[in-house]
Every structure is written in structure tokens, then in C-alpha cells.
């Protein structure tokens, strides 16, 4: 674990310090990187993100991240975790913008449309999730996990086998997915206390 090079990608759309601090709390060492060339040395990657979809994906493209990211993820099979907007950027695209996403999974993002007018968008706060299948980052447990969410858009997966966690907020949505070495979390594990710590702890061990 100590030798793992865990890189948090700074492309101008993320709360990076909280992620780094959570990893350190769990005994790992994470480094914020600002240059795509650094990806060649990565053992694990985290793609955080807050803000608008088009701004995030355009920033990745304009700063030259995408080709080095795809070499790391698909050729070297480096584990990567997308958080919040970072998760949505892994999909084919979003209703929020016009730009195509990375398209690493058969999924897309769309805005919440709760039938109950009392439910505010963005969806913000703590919510329980349902586990759809076991995963190395999310071993099956008897008690429900709770995570902290802040988002106006939800992800729909074309392949139900990719779904790890579901959550309800006026409608059912994907709270986490996985396809091979690619994980996405709609919530913020870095703000989810012991439940988020568990995810980072297992990510260090992958």
C-alpha cells in the first residue's frame, strides 16, 4: 500500500483537498497532479468533480488529459474512481450540456425530475443506499450504508450489471457503478465519514 502512487487529477473541477485528506486518514498517500504526463507513473487514479458537465469535459480535453487517461485505464488497467461530476464524465454525456462524455460506460446523465414538488433539486444530504451486488470496495454488510450527496443530475446505466448501489430521491437512481477497473460514485465518499472511509480503505488495497 505504501508504494502505491495514488494520483488525484486536478483539471479545474474538484474539491481535491478533502479527497487527499481522507486517503491519508486511511493510511495512504495521495498526490494532486496537474499535468497529464504524470499519469504514466500512476498506480491508482481519482477523478473528482463539481460544477457543470461541459466545463468539466472541455477542461479535460483542452488540457490534454483524455488520451493519457485512456492509456492508463485501458492499456495498463489502472483502477480509477470518478466522484460526483467525475462519475458523470465517465458516461456518454449529460442533459446538462452538449459535449460528449468519455463514454467509458454505456450510461448517461439526466436531470432529476421528482414528481413530488416538495423534493428540492439539487438532491442534497445523507441518504441510505441499496447494494445491488458485492464489490471489492463494498463488501456485503447487514446494515445499510449512508452517504452524502450533492447533485442535480443522476446517472442511468444501459447495463444493469454495472450498477453497484441504488438510491431513492423521488425516483430510483444509480449511486455507484463499476465496469472492470472503473468505479463511479455519485455521492461524496470524502464527506461521508465512516462509510466513505471504508471505500477509500478498500481502494488502497485494490
N, C-alpha and C positions, 0 to 999 in steps of 0.2 A: 504493500500500500504506500509506503513512504517514498518509493521511487516513481510512483505514478505522476506523470505530468498532466494535471487537470487544468485545462485552459477555459476561461470564461471569455466569450467573444464580445468585444466592445465595438459595435458597429453604429453606436449613437442612439440606441433604443432600449436601454435596460437599467434596472436597479442592480448594479453589479456588486456593490459592497456587501449587501445582505447575503448574497449567494456565497461569496468568498468567506464571509464570517461563519456561515453555517457549516461549510465544509471543514473549516479549521476547528470548529467546535467538535466535529466528529472525528478528528484526528488526521484529516487530510491536509494537503497544501494545494491551494488553487491560485492561479495567476491570471490576471486580466491581460488579454492580448489585443493589440490594436493594428497588427499587420498580418495579412493573410499568409505571408511566408512562415510565420511561426507555427502554422498548422502542421507542418511536416514533422514536428517533434512531439505532437500531441498523443497522449495515451487515452485521454477521455476529453469530451467537449461538452460545454453547456452553452446553449443559445437562449439567453433571456430575452425579454422584450416587453415594453409598454408603449402605448401610443397607437398610431394609425398603421394599417396594413401596408398601404402603398409607400409610405415613408420608410417603413422597415425593410421591405423587399428591395426598394430602389437603392437604399443605402448599402445593402449587401452587394448589389450588382455594381454600383458605381465605384465602390471601394475594392472591388476585385476579390470578394470572398468566395463566390459560388464555385468556381472550378476547383480551387484548393480544398474547399469543404467536401465536394463530391469525391475527390480523390481520397481524402481521409476516410470518409464514411463508407464508400462503396468499394474501393480498392483495398484499403488497409483495414476495413471493418472496425474503425474506431467507434466506441459507444458514444452516442450523443443524446443529450437531454434538451428538449425545447420546452421553455416555460412561458405560459400565457401567450403573448403575441408570438413568441418564439415557436410555440407549438403550432399556431395557425400558419406561420410562414412555411412550415413543412408540407402543407397541403397544396392542392392545385390552385387555390385562390380564395377570395373572400368577397362577399357582397359589399364590404366596406370600401373596396377600391376597384380599380380597373386592371391593375398589374397582375400577371400570373404569379403564383407562388412557386416554391421549389418543386412541388409535385412529387415528393418522395413517397407519399402515400396516396391511395385513392380516397381522398377526403376533401371537403371544402368547408369554409366557414360562412355562417349567415347570422344575421341579427336575431336576437331574442324577439319572439312575438307572443308574450304571455297573454292568454285570454282574460286573466284576472287583472283588471286595471289597477288593483291595489299593489301589484308587484312592480316595483320600480326597476328600470334599466338605467345604468348598469346593475347587474347582479353583484351585490357586494356583501361580504360577510362569511361567516362559518356555515358550512353545510356538510351533512353526512353524505358518504358515497356508498355505492354498491359495487362489490367486486365481481367482475364477470368471469375472470379466470385467474389462476395463480401466476405469479411472475417473480423473478429473482429479486426485483426491487420491492415487491409487495407480496410477501408470503401470506398465505391464508391465515386469518385470525378469527376468533369467535366474536369479538366485539367490533362494532363499526368504527371506521376511521372518519375523522372530520378534518376538513382543510379550509383554508382561507381563499376566497375567490374575489376577484375584481375584474369584471369583463362585461361587455355589451354584445359580444358575438360568441356563438357556440360552434363547435365542430361536428359535422356529420360524416361518418365513415362509410365508404362504399362496401367495405368488407367487415362484417361483424366480428371476424376472428381477430381483428386488430384492436378491438375495444378491451381495455383493462378495467376501467372504472366508469360507472354512470352516476349521474346526479340529477335531482329534480329541482326545477325552479319554474313552475308554471308548465313546463314540459320536460321531458327527459332529454338529457344531452350527455355527450362524451366528456368525462372529466379527465381521462387519461387513455392513451393508446400506446401500442408498441408494434413495430414491424422489424423483426430481426434485431439489429443493434441501434434502432432508432426509437426513442421514447418521447412522448409529448405529454405535458401536464398542463391542463387549463388553469388550475389553481396555482398558488404561490407556495411551493414547499418551503421556501426560505422564510416565510411568515407564518408557517403552520405548526410551530413548536414541535412537540414530540413526534407528531405524525410526519412532519416534514423531515425531521432529523433522521427518522428511520429510512426514508427514501435515499437521502444523501449517504447514510452509512452503508447501505447495500450497494449504492452506485460506486462507492470507493472499492468495493470488493469484486466488482464485475471483472 
